[in-house]
Amino acid sequence: METTLSYEQAYEELAQIAKDIETDSISVDVLAQKVKRASELITFCQSKLKSTETEVNSIISKMEQNNSKA
C-alpha cells in the first residue's frame, strides 16, 4: 500500500471498485485483483480510523488532565 495514500483517496478508490462490481463493469479476469485491492483498502482505512481514534482519545485525555489541574 502506498505510504502517501490518504484515507479519502483510499475510500474513493474503494467506492469505485464497489460501483464497478455492482454494475458488472469488471471482467471476470480482473475481478480477483479488484477484490484483493478492495481488501487492502479496507484494511488501510480501518487502520487509519483506529490510529486517529487513539490519537483523538489521547488529546482528550490530556485536555481533561489539564482541566483537572486548573
C-alpha positions in Angstrom: 0.0 0.0 0.0 1.3 3.4 -0.9 2.5 5.4 2.1 1.2 8.7 0.6 -2.3 7.3 0.2 -4.9 9.3 2.2 -8.0 8.0 3.8 -10.1 9.9 1.4 -8.2 8.6 -1.7 -8.5 5.0 -0.3 -12.2 5.4 0.3 -12.8 6.9 -3.1 -11.0 4.0 -4.8 -12.9 1.5 -2.7 -16.2 3.1 -3.6 -15.2 3.0 -7.3 -14.3 -0.7 -7.0 -17.7 -1.4 -5.3 -19.5 0.5 -8.0 -17.7 -1.3 -10.8 -18.6 -4.7 -9.2 -22.2 -3.7 -8.7 -22.6 -2.6 -12.3 -20.7 -5.6 -13.7 -18.2 -3.4 -15.4 -15.3 -5.5 -14.2 -14.4 -8.5 -16.2 -14.1 -11.9 -14.6 -10.4 -11.8 -15.5 -9.7 -8.9 -13.2 -12.3 -9.5 -10.5 -9.9 -11.3 -8.1 -7.4 -8.4 -8.4 -10.1 -5.9 -7.6 -11.4 -7.8 -4.7 -7.8 -8.2 -3.4 -7.2 -4.4 -3.8 -10.5 -3.7 -2.0 -9.4 -5.9 0.9 -6.1 -3.9 1.1 -8.0 -0.6 1.0 -10.4 -1.8 3.8 -7.5 -2.8 6.0 -5.8 0.6 5.3 -9.0 2.5 6.2 -9.6 0.5 9.3 -6.0 1.1 10.5 -6.3 4.8 9.7 -9.5 5.2 11.6 -8.1 3.2 14.6 -5.0 5.3 14.8 -7.0 8.5 14.5 -9.3 7.3 17.3 -6.3 6.6 19.5 -4.8 10.0 18.8 -8.0 11.8 19.5 -8.6 9.9 22.7 -5.0 10.8 23.8 -5.6 14.5 23.1 -8.9 14.5 25.0 -7.3 12.7 27.9 -4.5 15.3 28.1 -7.1 18.1 27.9 -9.0 16.5 30.8 -5.9 16.2 32.9 -5.0 19.9 32.2 -8.5 21.0 33.2 -8.5 19.0 36.4 -5.2 20.7 37.4 -6.7 24.2 36.9 
